[in-house]
Amino acid sequence: MIATEQLSHDFDGQPSLCRVDLRVEAGQKVVLLGSNGCGKSTLLKLLAGVLTPTSGRVTYDGRSVHEGLRDRAFRRRFRREVGLLFQQADAMLFNATVLEEIAFGPRQHGLPDAEDRARQWAARVGLEPVLDRAPWTLSAGQKQLVGLAALLVLDPRLLLLDEPTAALDPRSSGWLVDFLQDLPQTLVVATHNLSLAAELGRRCLVLGEDHTLIHDGDTLAIGRDRDVLLRANLLHRH
């Protein structure tokens, strides 16, 4: 579905991602692990076409994303089929009410049942009581759910989620993990929470502190690989 070839990115001359090669097949649930600053958010933004690579490329269904986004038809299809949930949900919320926020995407794509879709997804993620409230008045966890509903309402093929449980309490985190596993969409979920990794997906990608991909394999196996966890700063040796 989506792949990278020698994908690299710099911020002001400093590397944030280095020569990453990976392929994600349709239907996979993939966990992206790494410490703060390793490049998880950068990788997700590159996959979503929000950032432009310094070198290398991203392909979606075999087509270069950053070249394809210049084509209106491909851009509309890609923006509907690939959804990115930012770590800070405030970055993607700008409408006057929660209902308008969730319905915004379907309206932009000309779907006639935008409000009905929005209400259905609000109900599925528990946002019905706050539909008439302004998104900025909600808790951080509720904002994350608004952002997630605003993506799911378009029925995307691929979801890229950046630390989706970071603002949630343990009960809400558990509910979200179960909810995500029941979705038919392909998922790439970034986290630095080792205890959640095995519940989020069977395949695990690990970014090291040098911004390279240092592991791609079974999620359960990574918990036993102390060397990789130490290299990724996900484990501390006293």
HELIX and SHEET records of a PDB file:
HELIX    1   1 LYS A   40  LEU A   47  1                                   8    
HELIX    2   2 VAL A   65  GLY A   68  1                                   4    
HELIX    3   3 ARG A   72  GLU A   81  1                                  10    
HELIX    4   4 ALA A   89  MET A   92  5                                   4    
HELIX    5   5 VAL A   98  GLN A  108  1                                  11    
HELIX    6   6 ALA A  114  ARG A  124  1                                  11    
HELIX    7   7 GLU A  128  VAL A  130  5                                   3    
HELIX    8   8 PRO A  135  THR A  137  5                                   3    
HELIX    9   9 ALA A  140  LEU A  152  1                                  13    
HELIX   10  10 PRO A  170  ASP A  182  1                                  13    
HELIX   11  11 LEU A  194  LEU A  200  1                                   7    
HELIX   12  12 THR A  219  ILE A  222  1                                   4    
HELIX   13  13 ARG A  226  ARG A  231  1                                   6    
SHEET    1   A 4 GLN A  14  VAL A  24  0                                        
SHEET    2   A 4 ILE A   2  PHE A  11 -1                                        
SHEET    3   A 4 SER A  55  TYR A  60 -1                                        
SHEET    4   A 4 ARG A  63  SER A  64 -1                                        
SHEET    1   B 6 VAL A  82  LEU A  85  0                                        
SHEET    2   B 6 LEU A 158  ASP A 162  1                                        
SHEET    3   B 6 THR A 186  THR A 191  1                                        
SHEET    4   B 6 LYS A  29  LEU A  33  1                                        
SHEET    5   B 6 ARG A 203  LEU A 207  1                                        
SHEET    6   B 6 LEU A 213  ASP A 218 -1                                        
END                                                                             
